[in-house]
Amino acid sequence: MATYGEGDATFRAAGSEEGIFTLVNTFFDLMRDTPRYREIWDMHPGDKAVSRDKLARFLCAWTGGPRLYREKYGPISIPPAHAHLKVDARLRDNWLACMGEALETCCYPEEFRQYMLAQLAVPAERIRQACERNL
């Protein structure tokens, strides 16, 4: 069996498209329903369906699956796309905590959850850095 990060192993471990879309919907529902994460929810533009779709499509490619984001929305560079926001260390950590809860709620194995959070911490930190440069 391939290890996470090789080919499409992470994408498959996430449950492919269906699993990733479920994870993202769980993540957004937690943001909406949990006071600690509400500030992150409020940072997303009015129609959360578009934000949900964009994140799910991005994660499909990011985990080694099909490039669904590019097919629908074109290319993206994550830090500059978020640079207009005011993301500090607290919000970065809350975003990661919310994703951690979503991964747990979706019943992914502990090893996979740890892997995903470690990998997601990299772009999350790059977003924080891009945002702080623009403050």
Phi, psi and omega in degrees: 000136179291151178271159179306141179092350178258124180056231180255022183300319180292317178303313179294319179296331178282353181096021181057205184303313182301315180295319181292318178296324176294316178302313182294319178296321176297315179302311180293324177296320177296319177301317182292321191262350184249116183309322181301330184257357186301325180299323178291317176305314183292341178285341181276142181299165187321304184275097183293342178298323179291316178298319178299313182298316181298314181295316180298314180296319177298312182296330176303309180289320183298330179269005176100008179265199183294151182276064185292327180296309182300320180300322185263320189247349183092186182290157178216145169241112191303307182301310180297330179293338181251358188298338180284349182273170178250071180265118176250186183299322180297314180291321175303312181294323177293321178299313180295322178295319178297317178296322177299317177296320179296317178298320179291316180300324180279003174064035173287151177298150182306316180301318179292318179300314180298318179299310182300315181294321177296319180290318180291337179296332181293303178294330178298318178291322178295323176296314179302315180298316179297320180292318181292331175295332183265002179281000000 
